[in-house]
Amino acid sequence: MQTEIPDPPNELEGEEDLSPEQKRVMERKMKKVMKKEEKKRIKAEGETVPKTEAASGPTGPQQALVYLTCWSENRAEWKFQKIRQTWLLQHMFNSEQVADEKFSVLLEYLEGLQGAAKDTTVKKALALVEESGQAPEDKDVQQRAHRAREVIQLLS
């Protein structure tokens, strides 16, 4: 059961009354609607939607670690990027995400941390230390707590 989707009309109704900008907006809307309908049709047929090739670039974790390395090795080329800092702050306690050698560089980076980011980081670290007291046998929790203690010592 294949449903035919008609091609978008070349001439939109009332198109002669539209400005060139309005025509472009309408064309973009039509294209978006057609793409959405095509995805629905493919899903209804049980086929998978092909993924784009954009995913072949560096991942978020890789970009964040490159950002940190650039900060430590080449400050002239380094530029602050909030999204990279946010990723680092969210994942810094996880040794699988941020290796030990990068964590020492991250501690240096954290010395310059200010404002709400600093306050939130300290609160998160305190919570991790508190959590570690409830799970003394869990190796991962203890390792995150060790990193959290280092962060608290640095920022307090």
C-alpha positions, 0 to 999 in steps of 0.5 A, spaced: 500 500 500 504 505 497 501 512 497 503 517 492 505 524 494 503 529 489 509 534 487 508 541 490 505 545 485 510 550 481 505 555 482 502 557 489 495 559 490 495 567 490 502 567 488 502 573 484 500 577 490 506 575 494 513 579 494 519 575 493 521 574 500 514 571 501 514 566 496 521 564 498 518 563 505 512 559 502 517 555 498 521 553 504 514 551 508 512 547 502 519 543 502 518 542 510 511 539 509 513 535 503 519 532 507 515 531 513 510 527 509 515 523 506 518 521 513 511 519 515 510 514 509 517 511 510 515 510 517 508 507 515 512 502 510 516 500 515 523 502 512 528 506 516 529 513 515 537 514 512 541 518 516 545 523 514 553 523 513 553 529 518 555 525 524 562 523 521 565 529 524 568 529 531 563 528 537 561 533 542 566 529 547 572 530 542 571 537 541 570 538 548 577 535 549 580 539 543 577 545 546 581 544 553 587 542 550 587 548 546 586 552 552 592 549 555 597 549 549 595 555 545 591 560 548 592 565 543 588 561 538 583 559 544 576 562 544 571 561 549 565 556 547 560 555 553 557 549 550 564 546 550 565 548 558 558 546 559 560 539 557 566 539 561 563 541 567 557 536 566 562 530 565 569 532 569 567 527 574 567 521 569 574 518 568 571 514 562 569 521 559 575 525 561 581 521 562 586 522 568 591 526 564 586 531 561 583 532 568 589 535 571 589 540 565 581 541 567 583 543 574 587 548 571 582 551 567 577 551 573 581 556 577 578 561 572 571 559 573 567 564 575 559 566 577 554 561 577 558 556 573 563 556 579 557 555 584 553 550 580 560 546 580 561 546 587 554 544 589 555 538 584 561 536 587 559 537 594 553 532 592 558 527 589 562 527 596 555 526 600 553 520 595 560 517 596 558 516 603 552 512 602 556 507 597 563 506 600 564 499 596 562 502 589 569 504 586 566 508 580 562 512 586 569 513 590 573 515 584 568 521 582 568 523 589 575 523 589 575 528 583 569 532 586 574 533 593 579 536 588 574 540 585 572 543 592 579 544 594 580 548 588 574 552 588 573 553 595 
